[in-house]
Amino acid sequence: MTADAAARAADQAARQSYGRLIAYLSARSRNIPAAEDALAEAFRAALEAWPISGIPQSPEAWLLTAARRVMGKSARHQKLAAAKAPQLALEIEEAMAMIEAELDGFGDDRLRLMFVCAHPAIDAAAQTPLMLQTVRGLDAARIAAAFLEQPATMGQRLVRAKARIRDTGMRFAVPEAEELPERLDAVLQAIYAAFTAGWEDGGALSAEAIWLGRVLLALMPDEPETMGLLSLMLASEARKPARRQGGAYVPLDRQDMSLWDTAMLAEAEGLLRRAGSRNRFGRFQCEAAIQAVHAARRFTGETDLPALRTLYAALVQLSPSAGALVGQAAVSDPQEGLRLLAAIPEKSAAGYQPFHAVRADLLRKLGRHAEAASAYARAIELSPDPEVRQFLWSRMAHQP
C-alpha cells in the first residue's frame, strides 16, 4: 500500500463522510470544535497507519473510532499507533454496525446538526455558513467566497457560533413541530448553498444536498418551500449531462435538450404542483418555477421570456438578493438590465462573477464593446471553472 493510495482513500472519505462524522461526534459531545479537532487527528493518523496496515474495509468506521478515542483521552496520552490491535479492530466493527443502525433515515445526525445550527440563539448571519462547515466540511475561505465575505470575517463568525453552541449546551435534536418554521429557512438556504457549491466539486455536494432535501421533505411533507427547494435542485440537476460537451461549457440556451433527465424533470414538476396546491408561495417555489419555464422549452422549442420576467420580478420581491437581481437583469432588455445591475450595491457586485458576466452580455448587445470587454475580463478573473473561463474568452473575442 502506497502513501498516495492512502491519501486518495482519506480524501474520498472526507468528501463522502465528513459531515456525517462531525455530526455524530458533535451530537454526543455537544462540542463542535472538539469534534473537528478529533476528526482532524483521526485523518492524520489514517495517513500514517493506512500505508502500513492497508486501507480498512470501512474507512468511515475506522475514522469514527479513532476520533472517538481522541475525544475520550487527553491529547498527551493519545496513542493511535494501536490501530492494528485486536481491541481496536473489534471497536471498528462495532462502529460500523452503529453507523448503519443510528445514521439511517431520520436517525441521520446531519439533519439534527443542521437544525441545531439554525437555533434562534445563533446569529442569523452565521447559521447557513455554520451548517456548510460542520455538516459538509467546507472551509471558511470557500464559504466566505460564496457569501461575498472576507475569509477572516467568516472565520471569526464561525468560531463564535460554535462557541455559542458549546457554552449554551443546545439540544442536539430535530426541534418540536412548533419550532420548525422559525428554523426552516436557514436549513433550506444551507441545503441549497451546498447544492450550488457542488457544481464546482464534481457533483458530490449536489447529490448530498438533494438527499438532505428528500430527508427534510419526509420530515415536513406538507411544507411547500421544502417541496420548492427539492423541485429546484432536481430541475437544475436534470440538465447536468448537457452542461459540458466535448470538454466545453454549454450555456442553458444552447444545451442539447435530449440530454436532459426527463424523469428528474417530471419529478421536479410534480413537486412544484404539489407545493402550489398549498397556496403559500415562497422564494424556493419561485426559483423552481423559473426552472420549470426553462424546462418547458423542450416542448415548445422556445423560452417564455415574459413568464421569466414576471417570475424574476416576484423573486426580487420575495428575496431581493444580488442573485435575483442579476437573474432579472439577464432576462430583461439590455437597457433595463443595465439599470437593474446598477441598483446592486457595489459591495455585493464587486466579487460576484454572474454580475460581471451578465453585464458583459448586455453591453455587447448594445454595441458597447470596450465596456463589454472590460466586464468579460472581470468575469473571467472571477471564474474558478476553466471551461467557463474559456467560454467567456470566446464571447469576448468574437465581439463585432
N, C-alpha and C positions, 0 to 999 in steps of 0.2 A: 504494500500500500504506500503510495507516494504522498508527500505533503500537499501537492497540488490537488490530488483527488480528495483528500480530507477537507481542504479549503473549499472545494466546489460543493461537497456534501453539506458542509456547515453553512455555506451561502444559501443553498437551496432550503435548508431547514429554517434559516432566518426568514426567507421570503414567505415560506408557507405557514410557519408556526409561531412566529414571534408574538403576534397579538394574542394567540391562544395561550401561550405560556405565561406572558406577562399578566394576562387577565386572571389566570388560575392562581398564580403566586400572589398577586395583589389582593385577590378576594379573600385569601386566608391570612395574609399578614396585615392588611389594611395600610400598606406602606409601599406606594408605587416606586419611589426612588430605590428602596431596598430591593425590590423585586427586579428592577432594571440592573442594578449592580450585580445581583446574584446571577442573573442570566448572562450578563457580560462575562463574568468569571467562568460560568459553565461553558460558554463558547470558547474562551481562551483555553480551558482545559481540554476541550474536544480537539482543538488544533494540535495539542501536544500528544494526546492519547491515541487518537484515531490512526495516525500513520503507523503506530506500533501495533495496536490491538485490532485494527480494522474498523471500518465503518459499521456501527451497530445496526441490527435489523430495523430498529425503530430509533432513529436519531432524536425524534421528538421526546420519547420517553427517557432516553439517556440524558438529554439536556435538562428535562424537568427534574429528574432525580438528582443530578449534580447541583442544580440551582437550589433545590430544597435543602441539600446538605450544607451548602454555603450559608443559607439563611438560618440554619439551625445551629451553626457554630460560629465562634468569633473568627475574624479573618486570620489572626495569627496562628490558630490551631487547625485551620482548614487544610486538609490533605486530599487532593483529588487524584493523587497518584495511585490510590486504591481502586482505580477504575476497573481493574481486572479481577478484583477479589470476588469470591462466590457470593458474599453477602450483598454486594452492590449489584451483581447480576440478578439476584433474586428481587432486589428493590426495583430494578428496571422492569422486570416482568410485571411486578405489581403495579408500577406506574402506568404501563401501557394499558393494563386492564382498567385502571382508574380513569385514564383519559377516555377510553371508549365508553365507559359507563357514565361518567359525570359530564362530559362535554358533548353529549349527544342531544340534538334537538334543542329544546328550551333550556337544557342544562348548560348550554354554552356560556361560559363566563365572559366572553367578549361582549355579549349583549348586556349583561349585568353591569360590566365596567363602563359601557357607553352611557348608561343611564346614571351611573354614579358621576361621571364626568359632566353630565348635564344638570347636576344638582343646582338649585337656585342659589345656594350659598357660594358657588364658584362664579367668578367674574364671567359675564356672558361672552366677552371677547376671547376668553381662554377656553371655552367649552369645546368647540369644534377642533381647534388645534390640539388640545389635550387628548381628545379621542384618537386623532390621527397618529399621535406619537405613541400613546400607550397601547392602543389596540392594533395599530398597523406598523409601528416601529419606524415611522418617518422621522428623519432628524429635523432639528429646529430650522436649519437653513432651507430645506426643501419646503417645509410648512410656511416659513416666512415668505418665500417666493410666491407661493400660491395665494397668500393673503396680502401681498404687496407691502410687507413689513421688513424691517431690518432684522437679520438673524439674531443680533444681541437682544433686541427688544422682545422678540418672540421667545428666546430662550429664558429670559427673566420671567416672562409671563407664565411660562410652563412650570418653572421651578416654584413660583408662588402658588400655583393651582395645586400642584402635588403636595406641597406642604399643608395646604388647607385641608385636603382630604385626610392626610395623616393625622393632623393635630385635632381635627374635629371627630375622628372616628366614624366617618359616614358609613351608613349601612350599605354593604355590597349586595344589592338585590334589585330585581326589577321592581319599580315602585308599584304601590297600590293603584287600582284603576283610576281613582280620582286624582292621583298625582301625575298620571301620564301626560295629559295635554300640555302642562306647563314645561315639560322637558322634551316633548316630541320634536319641536322644530330644530333644536340643536342636534339631536340624533340624526334627523333626516339630512341636515346640512353636512354632518360628518360623513355619512354614508355616501352622499353624492360627491363630496370633495375627494374621498378615496376612489370613487369610480373615475372621476376625471383625471386624477393623478395616474391611474392605471393605463391611460393612453400612452404614457411615456415609459412604462416599465415592462412592456411585452404582454400586458393583459392580466397579470396575476392579481393586481389590486382590483381591477374591474370585475373579475369573476367573484372575488370575495365580497365586494360591495353588493353585487346582485344577490349573492347568497344571504348576506345580512338583511337586505331588503325583504327577501322572502320570509326570513325568520320574524322580522318585525311585523310584516303583514299577518302572519299566522297569530302573532300575539295580539294584534289590533285589527281584526278582519273587517271592521266597519269604518275604519279611518280613511277618508278619501285621499288625504295627502300622502299617506303611505302607498296607496294604490297608484297615485300620480307619480311618485318617485320611482316605483318599480317599473311602471309603464315607460317613463322617460329613459331609464337606464336600458331597458330591453330594446326600445326603438333605436337607441344610439348604437348599442352593441350589434344589432342586426345588420348594420351597414359596415361592420368592421372588415369583412372579406373584400370589400370594394375600395377601401381607403388607400390601399397600396397595390400597384400593378407594375410588375417588372422593376421593382425597386424604386418606383417613383410615387410621390404623394399625389392623390387624385382628390380635388375638391368635390364637395357634395353635388354641385350641379353638373359635374362631368362623370359621375360614377356609373358603372355598369349595373343597372338595377337588377339584372338577372342574378347577380351575385349576392344580393341581399337575402337574409334569412327570413323567408316568408312565415315560417311557423312562429318565430320570435316576434315578428311584427304583428301577427294575428293576436298573440297573447297580450302584447302591449296595447293594442286597440281595444281588446276586451276589458282590460283593467281600466282603461280610460273611460269606457262607457259605464262600468260599474261605479267608478268614482263620481261621474256626472250625475248618476241617479241619487246621490246623497245630498245634492243641492248645497254644497259647501265648497265653492270654488277657491282654490289657493294657488300659490306660486308653482308648486311642482306639477299640478294638473295643467296649469297654463303652459309650462315648458313642455310637458308631454303632448299637449295639443299642437304646439308648434312642430314637434317631431312628426305628429300624425299628418300634418299638412305636407311636409316633405315626403313622407311615405306614400301619400296618395298619388304622387307623380308616377308611380309605377302603373297606375290605372289610366290616368288622364294624359300622361305624356308631357305635362307642364306643371309648373309650380304656381299655386294660387297666391300671388303676391298681396292682393287686398286682404285675404284672410290672415296672412302673416303679419301685415301691418296692424291689423286690429288686435291680434293676439299679443304682439310685442308692446303695443300701447297699454294693454291690460297688465302685462308683466311689469312694465315700468311703474304702474300704479301699485301693484302688489309688492314689488321688490325693486326699488329704484337703485339697483347696483350698476357698477360700470359695465358688467357683462350684459345686462338687459339693455342699457342704452346703446352699447356698441351693436348688439343684435338688431335693435330698432333702426339704427343708422344704416346698417348693411342692406336692409330691405326697402329703404326709402330712396327717393330720387336723390341724385348727388348733392344738390344744394341743401336740401333739407337734412340729408345725412350729415354733412359737414357742420351744420348748425347744431345738430344733436350732439355730435362729438365735442364741439366747442363748449358745451354745457357741462362736460365731465370735468371735475376738479383735476388740476394738473398733478396733484399728489397721487391720484388714482390712475391717471392715464400714463404717466411717465414710463413706468416699467411694465405696462400691460401690453403684451405682444399683439393681441387681436385689435386693440385700438389703432395701432400704427398700420397693421395690415389692411384693415377696412378703410382707414383714412387714405392710404396709398391708392387703393382701387377707386375710391370716389374722386380723388384728384385726377387720376388717369382718365376717368370717364369725362371729366370736364376739360381735358386737354392741358392741364397744368402740370406738365411733365417734369419740370425741375423739382417742384414741390413733391410730386409723387415719388420721384427717385429718392429724395431725402427720407420720406416716410417708409419706403420699402427698405432702405438701408437700416433704419432703426428697427423695423420688424425682423429683419434678418439677424441683426445683432442679438435680439431678444429670443430667438427661436432655438430651443435646445435640440430639436429634431433636424438632422442633416438633410433629410428628404424634403421637409417643409422649407428649409433654407434654400435648397436648390430650386424648388417651385417658385419661390419669391424672386430669386435671382432671374429666373426665366421671364417672369412677369415684368420685372424692371427692364430687362434687356430688350424686350420686344415692344416697348412703347413706341408709338409713331415718332 
